[in-house]
Amino acid sequence: MTTQTNITHMFAALRDTNEALLRTISREELYQQVCDAAVGGEKFIATAVLISKTSNQLRYEAGAGAGIGRLSSFETPVDLNSTKEKGPASLAFHAGQPCIINDYLNDERVRTWREAGVCAGIGAAAAVPIISNGHGIGIFVFFLGTPGAFVDEIIGIAERIAGNVSIVMDRLEREAEKNRVSRMVSALSASNEAILRAETREKLFQLVCDAAVLGGRFTSTLIALAKPGSDFLHIVAATGSGAAASMAHKLAATAALPEGHGLSGIAFRTKQPCVTNDYLADQRLSPFHDLVRTTDARSGAALPLLRHGQAVGILLFVSAELNTFTPEFVELLQRLAGNVSFALDNFDRADEKEQAEERIRYLATHDSLTNLPNRAMFNQLLTFSIKTAKRYQRQCAVLFIDLDRFKLINDSLGHEAGDSLLVEVASRLRNGLRASDIVARLGGDEFMILLNETTDCQQITTVAQHLLSILSKPLTLSGLECRVTASIGIAIFPDDGTDEHSLMRNADTAMYLAKSEGKNDVRFFSNEIKTQSTDHLTMETDLRQALERDEFCLHYQPKLDVATGQIAGVEALLHWNHPKLGLLPPMQFIPLAEETGVIVPIGRWVLKTACAQNMAWQRDGLLPMSMAVNVSPRQFSDEHLLRDIDVALSSSGMDPKLLQIEITESMLMLNIEKAISILDAIQSRGVRLAIDDFGTGYSSMSALKRFPIDTIKIDRSFVRDLPRNAGDKAIAQAIINMGKALGLTIVAEGVETIDQDAFLRDLACDEIQGFRFSKPVPASQITELLRVAALGVTDSTADAQSQ
């Protein structure tokens, strides 16, 4: 065939391919129709289109003519550094310009394909790049039978055919993009409608995925959310090809794991869209290339789902086409992801509102510290239990529990320790009862228990004693081992009340009796208790008014210096001139004053009155002597104690070294560090300090050394049976020896007999105090006692004082 004939045929090929291009409506039709037009009418022997779908290889896409079937599995590398055989197609693609083979039988560049070419009658070949949007996407290969057939004119025609294909490709791409955008708009609209229809998160996720695949024609779409404490994103919905397999696939949210370098992990961490338009060419995704090769995935986009600026998950789109995700397209996807995030935000707000309402409902019926039912809830439960008991003629019991000395623990160790104690008590009570029984916290250190379906008092007593036992087990508060006891009052339906108010009131009354009779005990309600409770309430009312009515007075008990026989000082002891009951000693009202808190203002009055009396004696000519004043646990923990001491000293003018503050040993041991801090502050004023009731608080010598004290007083319980009791003798001797070793003054209180006096003198006890020498007496009798002491103590004077 002559060159002119070839040129004529080439123009015919150009014409026919142009007509084919005009008819083409899709990329899939384009390649095949152009190949068919180029070969028809003996123009080219064969033509083929090779497309770079992976940017790594050119693969056969369409072809026509002799022997073209052999190219259906054709692949050639794009990378010129590849070790695989490269031919004119690879060279043309890499160079971006035609590669001409005019001697097919001898050109080394087609050595691998020579045999197939000879069989097809090929004498020359031309590989011409196909350009789309400025980028090479493939190669158009033309074959002629005559060697040397590709002269400039024919090459030009081949380039025009390839160029026309590129033009149509660009048009089709624009139309495809327009269609994709249109589909995406449809998907966006469908997704928005799905969001509006969704009643739950789960429904929302699935509807959005369905709408994106059906409306946007993605290969697949999935949603994955972060899980607290997990490094992975949990796939909650997926639609499309491979959706079932996707649900089992792991998506990492952290870069520490390989999966975290995928689209999803990158988008989640950066909180920005992560897009690839060619999975296999994207080196960021190289760990996933093997996985992608087994799927239809060619491009993908992951969009973060955000809430309050924080990533909570991702929305992933996968397409079977290259270059699907243009910037405009991704912008639409971001709108969809934003709508999903907004919907999630609405669900979260709804959840938060529901949780807040649920919390409000819970707090209305439960104690926030212990999570036990509160008073209101207990009333409801008790009312229901009473109705049930009436219907089936059963009994139920109400137990009112109040912790002993909780105020002291709370004030000494702090409110945090007090709260810890209450939580532990709640837990012990709850675990110590049947599942059908109810434990509630009324407030403070008061708890209430409802025992359903009780049989008799013995059963109730057994339960109450069991509760006292488990409550008394040691626990650690602020690093200290403590024990807590409780007082329990019991009222039984229907004998002690037929409604919740009377039952709770009567159980409370019984509890106060248990507390007043020594604590750590159980009492059942009775009519006698009701009378005692009324008396107790009357006493409390009178006590609160006694200070205003000036009904208190001080009596003074001397302390005798064993070595000199002289009065070394006095201890101020509070008495109450009750308008109906007469003169009451301290033990008949001090516990009640301590329990109600009235002891604080009363103690303040005692300090001022005692210091003023000491100065009055001095003005009457008596020599200065020590004035001992007891400070109660509640008063010792009061924040105004130091100020009260300062006021008492300044208002009276008494020398601080004449004032001695007495604190019980158990008070000091409850919180040693805090006690030392208070004692140091008192001592810094020049005031002397004494430990009262020594031997009852389990203090060690190492602890005793830390206290800035001057005096220890042997508790009367160790003096009572001296010298008959060997144990008390050993204790008294040990205390005196320890005190002497520490350079302290030793006082024995409760000395009533000659034998006690003599034994203590033999042990070199420094001072004695008790009926052996004198009862507490009014201030007016102190002068007479000083005269008697100067003459020496005799049995007759001791007996006279005890009358």
VENQUIZI-V780324 format. One record per run of one state. SS is the DSSP state (h for helix, s for strand, l for the rest). FROM is the first residue (numbers start at 1). TO is the last residue. Records with the same first field share a line. If there is no record, write none. Layout:
# VENQUIZI-V780324
SS->FROM-TO / FROM-TO
This chain:
# VENQUIZI-V780324
l->1-2 / 24-26 / 40-45 / 52-56 / 66-67 / 72-74 / 78-87 / 96-98 / 102-107 / 121-123 / 133-134 / 145-151 / 198-200 / 217-219 / 227-231 / 241-242 / 248-250 / 253-257 / 262-262 / 271-273 / 277-278 / 282-282 / 294-298 / 308-309 / 320-326 / 367-372 / 374-374 / 393-394 / 404-405 / 414-414 / 432-437 / 444-445 / 455-456 / 472-474 / 478-479 / 483-485 / 494-499 / 517-521 / 525-526 / 547-551 / 562-566 / 579-581 / 585-585 / 589-589 / 597-598 / 620-625 / 631-632 / 637-640 / 653-655 / 671-671 / 684-687 / 695-700 / 707-710 / 715-715 / 720-725 / 742-744 / 750-753 / 763-766 / 770-776 / 792-794 / 803-803
h->3-23 / 27-39 / 68-71 / 88-95 / 108-120 / 152-197 / 201-216 / 243-247 / 258-261 / 263-270 / 279-281 / 283-293 / 327-365 / 375-392 / 406-413 / 415-431 / 457-471 / 500-516 / 527-546 / 586-588 / 590-596 / 599-619 / 633-636 / 641-652 / 656-658 / 665-670 / 672-683 / 701-706 / 716-719 / 726-741 / 754-762 / 779-791 / 795-802
s->46-51 / 57-65 / 75-77 / 99-101 / 124-132 / 135-144 / 220-226 / 232-240 / 251-252 / 274-276 / 299-307 / 310-319 / 366-366 / 373-373 / 395-403 / 438-443 / 446-454 / 475-477 / 480-482 / 486-493 / 522-524 / 552-561 / 567-578 / 582-584 / 626-630 / 659-664 / 688-694 / 711-714 / 745-749 / 767-769 / 777-778
